[in-house]
Amino acid sequence: MNLYLRYFDKETFVYSVEDAIRFLSSIPEIPMDKNMEADIREYAESNVFYPKRYKVRPRVYFIIIKTEAASMMDFKQKKALRPKASVGMMDFREPNPALTRLTEEHPGWYEGTLDFKRVVMVPATGKHEYRDTRFVVQCKANSGQDCYNRIVDHLRSRVDSRSQFPSAKGKNFHFRYLGYWK
């Protein structure tokens, strides 16, 4: 597996993790330390194929992409795209279990937990600010997605309209099935 690395106009195509770490160490703006080095090694050895970004400073990142391309030219021309399953072959990759669980139909009681940014007024200054708020509820729903929709619909009518709600697919929404209603 080869790696493509890019930081602004500096880019490289390397054949090993050591070359990648050497390239990143040669850029003075990137603070290479043992943790970052270990994380890069772990990413390179994993079977994950999505690109990985590393934060250098606020709103500044470098990116690492795993590829099966043999050279930079092949990578740029997208010659080493992951092969799709042919018509005769089935794709045996497992669907994302969290997303599958979210949409599974199981009518009954759910406990949903939503962490969101709530707009509240600070009495001392009269200004508004975002506060992290956890909302936990037990409700009747048909699926995890339905539970999320009911929570958000309930909150939208009761909190400031500038409040921000996370996606149901993200890490700020959790649910568990409590049982079938009678």
C-alpha positions, 0 to 999 in steps of 0.5 A, spaced: 500 500 500 502 506 498 501 513 501 499 520 498 501 526 502 499 533 501 500 540 505 498 546 501 503 545 495 508 540 498 506 533 496 509 527 495 507 519 493 511 514 498 512 507 498 513 506 506 510 509 512 518 511 514 518 515 507 511 519 509 514 520 516 521 523 513 517 527 509 512 530 514 518 531 519 522 536 513 516 541 513 517 545 519 510 547 520 508 540 522 509 539 529 511 531 529 511 527 535 511 520 537 503 520 538 502 523 531 507 518 528 504 512 532 497 514 529 500 515 522 503 508 522 496 505 525 492 508 519 497 505 514 497 498 517 489 499 518 484 496 512 481 503 512 481 506 505 478 513 507 483 519 507 485 522 513 486 529 515 491 531 521 490 538 524 496 542 524 493 549 527 486 551 527 483 550 520 490 548 517 491 540 515 495 535 512 492 529 508 494 522 507 491 518 502 492 510 501 492 508 494 494 502 490 497 506 485 504 505 483 506 512 481 504 519 483 502 519 475 497 513 476 494 516 482 493 523 479 489 520 473 485 515 478 488 509 475 488 505 482 481 506 484 478 500 488 475 495 484 467 495 484 464 488 484 463 485 478 455 483 475 457 476 477 460 477 484 456 480 490 459 485 495 460 482 501 462 488 505 458 489 511 454 495 512 455 500 517 452 497 523 450 503 526 447 506 520 443 499 519 441 499 527 438 507 526 433 505 521 431 498 523 424 498 524 422 496 532 416 499 534 416 500 542 420 504 547 426 508 546 431 512 550 434 517 546 440 521 548 442 528 544 448 532 545 446 539 542 448 546 542 443 550 545 442 558 545 441 561 552 441 568 554 447 570 559 443 575 564 449 579 566 451 581 559 444 580 555 448 577 550 447 570 547 451 564 547 452 557 545 452 552 551 453 544 550 446 541 553 444 533 554 437 532 553 435 525 555 428 522 553 424 516 553 419 516 547 415 511 543 418 510 536 418 505 530 426 506 530 432 509 532 431 515 526 424 516 528 426 517 536 431 522 533 426 525 529 421 526 535 426 529 540 428 534 535 421 536 533 420 536 540 426 541 542 425 545 536 418 548 539 422 549 545 429 552 545 431 558 541 431 557 533 439 558 533 440 552 537 444 547 533 442 539 532 447 534 530 446 529 525 442 522 527 448 519 524 453 522 528 457 521 535 452 526 539 446 522 538 445 515 542 439 511 543 437 504 546 431 500 545 427 499 551 422 494 549 415 493 545 409 497 548 403 494 550 
